[in-house]
């Protein structure tokens, strides 16, 4: 009887069956994004990136992103981009809604490619539409600065939490 009592107590705890007392809390997530834009010289631009972010306090986030960037006419001579992001999501993390607006600032960044390293930064914002509890469509607008290039960009992708 003692073995049965221990099994009924330990097994549900090990497998999370007794976790009903803890409310859901949204602590961060990741995303994949495809973006299009044009630089100040009106040359079309493409970006593919992925990143993640964690909530620090309320809606304030800290995250990182890596991506591949190229001007469409350069036929594959693109460059990588790494950004450290600070953002704010307008969300109740204990009770998230379907629509989640956010702002994002790429504070520290570096572009790296055939010509070496270059400083980079970004500023933007957008919205995530959560069509499932842990998966959503992310759309955003960014203004990116990489070395001497200035690139306004619109991006669409998926988010998960």
C-alpha positions, 0 to 999 in steps of 0.5 A: 500500500505504501508503494501505491501511495508513493507512486500516486504522489510522485508520478503525477508530479514528475509528469506535470499532471499536478501543475493545474495550480500555476497560471500560464505566464508568457516569458518570451519566444522566438521568430523567423522573419522574411523582409523586403525593402530598398536602400536610400538608392532605391536598390531592392533588398531582401532579409531572412532572419531568426531571433528570440527574446525574453521578458525582463520586466512587464513588457520589456524584452531583451533579445538577439537576432541573426540573419542573411541580407542581400541586395537583389541585384547582387546575386548572392553576395550578401552579408550576415547581420547580428543584433542585440535587441531591446523591445517592449511588447504591449501585452498582459503576460498572464493573459495574452490576447490574440493581437500583440503590438510591439516596438523593437530597437536593435541597440548593438549590431554588426554586419559581416560579409566579404568586406569585413565587419560594419556597425549596424542598428535597427528601429521598428515595430509591428504586431503579432497575431496569435492564431494558436496559443503558442504560434502567431504571424508576425508583421513588422516595419523596421528602419535598418542602418548597416554601415552607410546604408539606410534600409526601410524594410517590411517583414512577415514571419512566424512567432512562437512562445 
